[in-house]
Amino acid sequence: MSDGAPRAIRRLPDGTVKQIGPLTGTRVWTVPGRANRPLTEPREDVHRLGPGEDRRLCAFCVDRYLETTPEKARLVGPRFEEERRVPAHALNDSVAEFRRFGNLFEIVSAEYWRENHGYRQPAQIVQWAEEYLSDPVGRVHMEKLAEIRARAAGTETSLEEAALDLLGGSHDVVVARRHVVEGATTDAELASSGTLSPDEHAAYVAFTVQALAEIQAAQPHAGYVSVFQNWLRPAGASFEHLHKQLVAIDDHGPQVDHELRLLSHDRGLYQHEIADLAVSEGLVVAATDGAVAFAGVGHRYPAFEIFSTSAANLPQEHTDAERRAVSDLLHALHAATGVHVPTNEEWHYRPPGAPWPMPWRVVLKWRISTPAGFEGGTKIYVNTIDPWELRRRTVAGLQELREAGRLADGIRIGDECTPADAVLRYAEGS
């Protein structure tokens, strides 16, 4: 923080921890006596699975491919080989480890881009729509999807227009294969990011980065593509089936704009306000050769901040090894968090064309409380776990996971990290 400004984090004599978000100004208190409450409550509606039921628990499951929009791509096999635009009649010819398709109910619709920006689908999307509708299975698939959309919207469009919107939209979903873990006997044994193997998680992240690059290239009017993962219903998930979402928007959003203004005065903003603070306050959780994770300060919920230490800014500009470094650390923190803790995973990066450098960072939030009247009236947020306690818990959990062989190799945990691990290189080329 700058000279004379309030400290970003401090503990009062009674044990209350007060925080101010370095980039947001959000004020957060952690009061004594609340940190030991359980993070989650046991599920009461556990359902025992019948034979094959694990494959059809929701619309994202492997036996229900035709309940989602047409596939833009999938990864198959142990080497995660890519297949593009799989026809409807061939969807069950292979099992997708990860699938990418358009969201049936977009946040920012194809109509938005058409009506507000005059966007028209390119020739390759028109050709794909024609080919998809020429397949009898594909046509029936598209008719059902168009009917669902028309019923929800209260208006009808032609089948051809519906096909173009569904195939050429800019809100995609990336879905993992499993709803529950292998061998699950109940629907409570969910498959989360942390139950993937490190290699599976790396493929998941790389597939999402590819989707990000393709959406940016395909939608010329997009100022930014929001990338996020909502895990479990309290965190906003429609399905308790692992998936990420990517949404193109014609704006950076106010937080990115605010950070760009700060960067105009201090290119080393993230080093000075986040990384150096984490080192000085003992909040470094873990690191790899290419990424570092901190217990975040000034968040409404307990949160980790995973920073790439690469000189690259955009996720797609990272090398495979640099991307893997981020993925391995993110996977480890998901595993330490546990399956039944609701979380939001949010990606942040420099918008293409922005004038100042910004690092790729991922914020992982534990959605374990609900802001209510106190927060609404005071704009002071009560976070039940302070950053020091979050680090302590997580370091212990990571050490147990490493001993069990569940983490990628090369992760340094807690006091194994050094200040050199927290050096961010994103501004080297500026």
C-alpha positions as CSV (number, residue, x, y, z in Angstrom):
1,M,0.0,0.0,0.0
2,S,1.2,3.6,-0.5
3,D,2.7,5.6,2.3
4,G,0.0,6.8,4.8
5,A,-2.7,4.5,3.5
6,P,-4.4,2.0,5.9
7,R,-2.7,-1.4,6.1
8,A,-4.2,-4.0,3.8
9,I,-4.4,-6.5,6.6
10,R,-4.0,-6.2,10.4
11,R,-5.1,-8.2,13.5
12,L,-6.6,-6.2,16.4
13,P,-5.9,-7.0,20.1
14,D,-9.2,-9.0,20.4
15,G,-8.3,-11.1,17.4
16,T,-10.4,-9.5,14.8
17,V,-8.7,-9.3,11.4
18,K,-9.5,-6.3,9.2
19,Q,-8.6,-6.3,5.5
20,I,-8.8,-3.9,2.6
21,G,-8.7,-5.3,-0.9
22,P,-5.5,-3.8,-2.5
23,L,-7.1,-3.7,-6.0
24,T,-10.8,-3.2,-5.0
25,G,-10.9,-1.3,-1.7
26,T,-13.4,-3.9,-0.4
27,R,-13.4,-3.9,3.4
28,V,-13.5,-7.3,5.1
29,W,-13.6,-8.3,8.8
30,T,-13.0,-11.7,10.3
31,V,-14.2,-11.9,13.9
32,P,-13.0,-14.5,16.4
33,G,-15.0,-17.6,16.9
34,R,-16.4,-18.1,13.4
35,A,-13.5,-19.8,11.7
36,N,-14.1,-23.2,13.2
37,R,-17.6,-23.6,11.8
38,P,-18.0,-26.5,9.3
39,L,-17.4,-25.4,5.7
40,T,-20.3,-27.6,4.4
41,E,-23.3,-29.4,5.7
42,P,-23.8,-33.1,4.9
43,R,-26.2,-33.8,2.1
44,E,-29.5,-35.1,3.2
45,D,-30.9,-36.2,-0.2
46,V,-28.2,-38.7,-1.1
47,H,-29.4,-41.0,-3.9
48,R,-28.0,-44.5,-4.4
49,L,-27.1,-45.1,-8.0
50,G,-28.5,-47.9,-10.1
51,P,-26.7,-49.6,-12.9
52,G,-25.5,-47.1,-15.5
53,E,-27.2,-44.2,-13.7
54,D,-23.8,-42.4,-13.3
55,R,-23.9,-41.8,-17.1
56,R,-27.2,-40.0,-17.2
57,L,-27.6,-37.9,-14.0
58,C,-27.8,-34.6,-15.8
59,A,-27.9,-33.1,-19.3
60,F,-24.1,-32.9,-19.4
61,C,-23.6,-36.6,-18.9
62,V,-22.3,-39.0,-21.5
63,D,-25.6,-40.8,-22.2
64,R,-27.4,-37.5,-22.8
65,Y,-25.2,-35.8,-25.5
66,L,-28.2,-34.8,-27.6
67,E,-29.6,-32.6,-24.7
68,T,-26.8,-30.1,-25.3
69,T,-26.1,-27.9,-28.3
70,P,-24.0,-29.2,-31.2
71,E,-20.4,-29.8,-30.2
72,K,-17.7,-27.4,-31.4
73,A,-14.9,-29.8,-30.2
74,R,-14.1,-32.7,-27.9
75,L,-11.0,-34.4,-26.5
76,V,-10.9,-38.2,-26.6
77,G,-8.7,-40.9,-25.4
78,P,-5.8,-40.9,-22.9
79,R,-3.8,-38.5,-25.1
80,F,-6.7,-36.1,-25.3
81,E,-6.8,-36.0,-29.1
82,E,-9.2,-33.3,-30.5
83,E,-12.2,-34.0,-32.7
84,R,-13.9,-30.9,-34.2
85,R,-17.7,-30.4,-35.0
86,V,-18.7,-34.0,-34.4
87,P,-22.0,-34.7,-36.4
88,A,-25.0,-35.6,-34.3
89,H,-25.2,-39.1,-35.7
90,A,-21.6,-39.8,-34.6
91,L,-21.7,-38.3,-31.0
92,N,-21.7,-41.8,-29.4
93,D,-18.9,-43.2,-31.6
94,S,-16.3,-42.0,-29.0
95,V,-16.4,-41.0,-25.4
96,A,-15.5,-37.3,-24.8
97,E,-13.1,-36.7,-21.9
98,F,-14.0,-33.0,-22.3
99,R,-16.6,-31.4,-24.6
100,R,-17.1,-27.8,-25.8
101,F,-20.5,-26.5,-27.0
102,G,-22.5,-23.3,-27.0
103,N,-24.6,-22.5,-23.9
104,L,-28.3,-23.1,-24.7
105,F,-29.3,-20.0,-22.7
106,E,-26.5,-17.5,-23.3
107,I,-25.7,-14.6,-21.0
108,V,-24.9,-12.5,-24.1
109,S,-26.9,-13.9,-27.0
110,A,-26.1,-14.2,-30.7
111,E,-29.0,-11.8,-31.2
112,Y,-27.2,-9.2,-29.0
113,W,-24.2,-9.2,-31.3
114,R,-26.5,-9.1,-34.4
115,E,-28.8,-6.3,-33.3
116,N,-26.4,-4.1,-31.4
117,H,-23.2,-4.6,-33.6
118,G,-24.5,-5.7,-36.9
119,Y,-22.6,-9.0,-36.6
120,R,-23.3,-11.7,-39.2
121,Q,-22.1,-15.3,-38.9
122,P,-19.1,-16.1,-41.2
123,A,-19.3,-18.5,-44.1
124,Q,-17.8,-21.4,-42.2
125,I,-20.6,-21.2,-39.6
126,V,-23.3,-21.0,-42.3
127,Q,-21.8,-24.1,-44.0
128,W,-21.6,-26.0,-40.7
129,A,-25.3,-25.2,-40.0
130,E,-26.3,-26.4,-43.5
131,E,-24.3,-29.6,-43.0
132,Y,-25.8,-30.2,-39.5
133,L,-29.3,-29.7,-40.7
134,S,-28.8,-32.0,-43.7
135,D,-28.1,-34.9,-41.3
136,P,-31.5,-36.3,-40.2
137,V,-30.3,-36.9,-36.7
138,G,-28.8,-33.4,-36.6
139,R,-32.1,-31.8,-37.9
140,V,-34.2,-33.5,-35.2
141,H,-31.6,-32.4,-32.6
142,M,-31.8,-28.8,-33.8
143,E,-35.6,-28.8,-33.9
144,K,-35.8,-29.9,-30.3
145,L,-33.3,-27.3,-29.2
146,A,-35.0,-24.6,-31.2
147,E,-38.3,-25.5,-29.6
148,I,-36.8,-25.3,-26.1
149,R,-35.4,-21.9,-26.8
150,A,-38.6,-20.6,-28.4
151,R,-40.6,-21.7,-25.4
152,A,-38.3,-20.0,-23.0
153,A,-38.1,-16.8,-25.0
154,G,-41.8,-16.6,-26.0
155,T,-40.8,-16.0,-29.7
156,E,-40.1,-18.3,-32.6
157,T,-37.4,-18.1,-35.2
158,S,-36.7,-20.1,-38.3
159,L,-34.8,-23.4,-37.8
160,E,-32.0,-22.0,-40.0
161,E,-31.6,-18.9,-37.9
162,A,-31.7,-20.9,-34.6
163,A,-29.0,-23.2,-36.0
164,L,-26.8,-20.2,-36.8
165,D,-27.2,-18.8,-33.4
166,L,-26.5,-22.0,-31.6
167,L,-23.5,-22.9,-33.7
168,G,-22.0,-19.4,-33.9
169,G,-22.7,-18.0,-30.4
170,S,-20.0,-16.5,-28.2
171,H,-21.0,-18.2,-24.9
172,D,-19.4,-21.6,-24.6
173,V,-19.4,-24.4,-22.1
174,V,-16.4,-26.8,-21.5
175,V,-17.7,-30.0,-19.8
176,A,-15.8,-32.8,-18.2
177,R,-16.8,-36.4,-18.7
178,R,-17.6,-37.6,-15.2
179,H,-20.6,-36.4,-13.1
180,V,-19.4,-38.7,-10.2
181,V,-16.1,-40.4,-9.6
182,E,-15.3,-43.8,-11.0
183,G,-17.0,-46.5,-9.0
184,A,-19.4,-44.1,-7.2
185,T,-22.3,-45.7,-5.5
186,T,-24.3,-42.5,-4.7
187,D,-24.8,-39.2,-6.5
188,A,-23.0,-37.4,-3.6
189,E,-19.6,-38.7,-4.8
190,L,-19.1,-35.9,-7.2
191,A,-16.2,-35.5,-9.7
192,S,-14.7,-32.1,-9.1
193,S,-11.6,-30.3,-10.5
194,G,-9.7,-31.7,-7.5
195,T,-10.7,-35.3,-8.3
196,L,-9.2,-35.1,-11.8
197,S,-5.7,-36.3,-12.3
198,P,-3.1,-33.6,-12.8
199,D,-2.9,-34.6,-16.5
200,E,-6.7,-34.4,-16.9
201,H,-6.8,-31.0,-15.3
202,A,-4.0,-29.8,-17.5
203,A,-6.0,-30.9,-20.6
204,Y,-9.1,-29.2,-19.2
205,V,-7.3,-25.9,-18.7
206,A,-5.5,-26.1,-22.1
207,F,-8.9,-26.9,-23.8
208,T,-10.4,-23.8,-22.1
209,V,-7.5,-21.6,-23.1
210,Q,-8.0,-22.8,-26.7
211,A,-11.7,-21.9,-26.5
212,L,-10.8,-18.5,-25.2
213,A,-8.5,-17.8,-28.1
214,E,-11.1,-19.0,-30.6
215,I,-13.9,-16.9,-29.2
216,Q,-11.7,-13.8,-29.2
217,A,-10.8,-14.4,-32.8
218,A,-14.3,-15.2,-33.9
219,Q,-16.1,-12.3,-32.3
220,P,-14.5,-9.0,-33.5
221,H,-16.8,-6.8,-31.3
222,A,-15.8,-8.5,-28.1
223,G,-13.7,-6.4,-25.7
224,Y,-13.2,-9.3,-23.3
225,V,-14.1,-12.9,-22.7
226,S,-15.1,-13.8,-19.2
227,V,-13.9,-17.3,-18.1
228,F,-15.2,-18.8,-14.9
229,Q,-16.3,-22.0,-13.2
230,N,-19.2,-22.2,-10.8
231,W,-19.0,-25.4,-8.7
232,L,-22.1,-26.5,-6.8
233,R,-25.5,-24.7,-6.6
234,P,-24.6,-22.3,-3.8
235,A,-21.9,-20.9,-6.1
236,G,-24.3,-20.5,-9.0
237,A,-24.0,-23.9,-10.9
238,S,-27.0,-25.0,-12.8
239,F,-25.7,-28.6,-12.8
240,E,-23.4,-30.3,-10.3
241,H,-21.4,-31.6,-13.2
242,L,-17.9,-30.1,-13.6
243,H,-17.8,-27.4,-16.3
244,K,-16.3,-24.0,-17.2
245,Q,-18.0,-21.2,-19.1
246,L,-16.6,-18.6,-21.5
247,V,-18.7,-15.5,-22.3
248,A,-17.7,-12.8,-24.8
249,I,-18.8,-9.2,-23.8
250,D,-18.4,-5.9,-25.5
251,D,-16.9,-4.3,-22.4
252,H,-13.9,-4.9,-20.1
253,G,-16.0,-4.6,-17.0
254,P,-15.5,-1.9,-14.3
255,Q,-12.9,-3.9,-12.3
256,V,-10.6,-4.4,-15.3
257,D,-11.0,-0.7,-16.2
258,H,-10.1,0.3,-12.6
259,E,-7.0,-1.9,-12.7
260,L,-5.9,-0.4,-16.0
261,R,-6.2,3.1,-14.5
262,L,-4.0,1.9,-11.6
263,L,-1.5,0.4,-14.0
264,S,-1.2,3.6,-15.9
265,H,0.6,5.0,-12.8
266,D,2.3,1.8,-11.6
267,R,3.2,-1.0,-14.1
268,G,4.4,-3.1,-11.2
269,L,0.9,-2.9,-9.5
270,Y,0.4,-6.6,-8.9
271,Q,4.0,-7.1,-7.7
272,H,3.8,-4.2,-5.2
273,E,0.2,-4.6,-4.0
274,I,-0.3,-8.4,-4.1
275,A,2.9,-10.4,-4.3
276,D,5.0,-8.3,-2.0
277,L,2.2,-8.1,0.5
278,A,1.8,-11.9,0.5
279,V,5.5,-12.4,1.1
280,S,5.7,-9.8,3.9
281,E,2.6,-11.2,5.6
282,G,3.4,-14.9,5.2
283,L,0.6,-15.6,2.8
284,V,2.4,-17.6,0.1
285,V,0.6,-21.0,-0.1
286,A,2.4,-22.8,-2.8
287,A,4.4,-22.4,-6.0
288,T,5.6,-24.2,-9.1
289,D,8.2,-23.2,-11.7
290,G,5.9,-20.8,-13.4
291,A,3.1,-20.0,-11.0
292,V,2.5,-18.9,-7.4
293,A,-0.5,-19.0,-5.1
294,F,-1.4,-16.6,-2.3
295,A,-4.1,-16.5,0.3
296,G,-5.9,-13.4,-0.9
297,V,-6.5,-10.3,1.1
298,G,-9.7,-8.3,1.0
299,H,-12.0,-10.8,-0.6
300,R,-15.7,-11.2,0.5
301,Y,-15.0,-15.0,0.7
302,P,-11.9,-17.0,1.6
303,A,-9.9,-16.9,-1.7
304,F,-6.7,-18.0,-3.3
305,E,-5.0,-15.9,-6.0
306,I,-2.9,-18.0,-8.4
307,F,-0.6,-15.9,-10.6
308,S,1.3,-17.0,-13.6
309,T,4.9,-15.8,-13.2
310,S,5.5,-15.8,-17.0
311,A,6.3,-12.7,-19.0
312,A,3.3,-13.6,-21.2
313,N,0.0,-11.8,-20.4
314,L,-2.7,-13.7,-22.3
315,P,-3.4,-17.3,-21.4
316,Q,-3.0,-18.4,-25.0
317,E,0.4,-16.6,-25.2
318,H,1.8,-19.0,-22.5
319,T,3.9,-22.0,-23.5
320,D,2.6,-25.5,-22.7
321,A,5.0,-25.6,-19.7
322,E,3.8,-22.2,-18.4
323,R,0.2,-23.1,-18.8
324,R,0.8,-26.5,-17.1
325,A,2.5,-24.6,-14.1
326,V,-0.7,-22.7,-13.5
327,S,-2.9,-25.7,-14.0
328,D,-1.0,-27.9,-11.5
329,L,-1.2,-25.2,-8.8
330,L,-4.9,-24.6,-9.5
331,H,-5.6,-28.4,-9.4
332,A,-3.8,-28.7,-6.1
333,L,-5.9,-26.0,-4.5
334,H,-9.1,-27.5,-5.8
335,A,-8.0,-30.8,-4.3
336,A,-7.2,-29.2,-1.0
337,T,-10.5,-27.4,-1.0
338,G,-12.5,-30.6,-1.3
339,V,-15.4,-31.7,-3.4
340,H,-18.3,-30.4,-1.3
341,V,-17.2,-26.8,-0.8
342,P,-19.0,-24.5,-3.3
343,T,-16.5,-22.4,-5.3
344,N,-16.1,-19.8,-8.0
345,E,-13.1,-19.9,-10.2
346,E,-12.5,-16.7,-12.1
347,W,-9.8,-16.0,-14.7
348,H,-8.3,-12.5,-15.1
349,Y,-5.9,-11.4,-17.8
350,R,-5.0,-8.4,-20.0
351,P,-7.8,-7.6,-22.5
352,P,-6.4,-7.8,-26.0
353,G,-5.4,-4.3,-27.1
354,A,-5.2,-2.9,-23.5
355,P,-2.3,-0.5,-23.2
356,W,-0.8,-1.8,-20.0
357,P,0.6,-5.3,-19.0
358,M,-1.5,-7.5,-16.7
359,P,-0.7,-11.0,-15.5
360,W,-2.9,-14.1,-16.0
361,R,-4.3,-14.9,-12.6
362,V,-7.0,-17.2,-11.4
363,V,-9.0,-16.4,-8.2
364,L,-10.6,-19.4,-6.4
365,K,-13.2,-18.4,-3.9
366,W,-14.9,-20.6,-1.2
367,R,-18.6,-19.6,-1.3
368,I,-19.2,-20.7,2.3
369,S,-21.2,-17.7,3.5
370,T,-24.0,-15.4,2.3
371,P,-23.7,-11.6,2.5
372,A,-26.8,-10.3,4.2
373,G,-28.2,-7.2,5.9
374,F,-25.0,-6.2,7.8
375,E,-23.0,-6.3,4.6
376,G,-25.6,-4.5,2.6
377,G,-25.9,-1.7,5.1
378,T,-22.3,-1.2,5.9
379,K,-20.4,-2.5,2.8
380,I,-18.2,-4.3,5.4
381,Y,-18.1,-8.0,4.5
382,V,-17.7,-10.7,7.2
383,N,-15.4,-13.4,6.0
384,T,-15.3,-16.3,8.4
385,I,-11.7,-17.4,7.6
386,D,-8.9,-14.9,7.5
387,P,-6.0,-15.2,5.0
388,W,-3.5,-16.5,7.6
389,E,-5.9,-19.3,8.7
390,L,-6.8,-20.1,5.1
391,R,-3.1,-20.5,4.4
392,R,-2.5,-22.7,7.5
393,R,-5.4,-25.0,6.6
394,T,-4.5,-25.3,3.0
395,V,-0.8,-25.9,3.5
396,A,-1.6,-28.8,5.9
397,G,-4.1,-30.2,3.3
398,L,-1.6,-29.9,0.4
399,Q,1.1,-31.7,2.4
400,E,-1.4,-34.6,3.0
401,L,-2.3,-34.7,-0.6
402,R,1.3,-34.8,-1.7
403,E,2.0,-37.7,0.6
404,A,-1.0,-39.5,-0.9
405,G,0.4,-39.0,-4.4
406,R,-2.5,-36.9,-5.6
407,L,-0.6,-33.7,-6.7
408,A,1.6,-33.0,-9.7
409,D,5.3,-33.2,-9.1
410,G,7.3,-30.0,-8.6
411,I,4.9,-28.1,-6.2
412,R,6.5,-26.3,-3.4
413,I,4.3,-25.9,-0.3
414,G,4.2,-23.3,2.4
415,D,7.6,-22.6,3.9
416,E,9.3,-24.5,1.0
417,C,8.5,-21.4,-1.1
418,T,11.0,-18.4,-1.2
419,P,10.5,-14.8,-2.1
420,A,11.9,-15.6,-5.5
421,D,8.8,-17.7,-6.2
422,A,6.6,-14.5,-5.8
423,V,8.5,-12.5,-8.5
424,L,5.9,-11.7,-11.3
425,R,7.4,-11.1,-14.7
426,Y,4.3,-9.9,-16.6
427,A,5.6,-6.3,-17.1
428,E,9.1,-7.3,-18.3
429,G,8.3,-6.4,-21.9
430,S,6.5,-3.1,-21.2
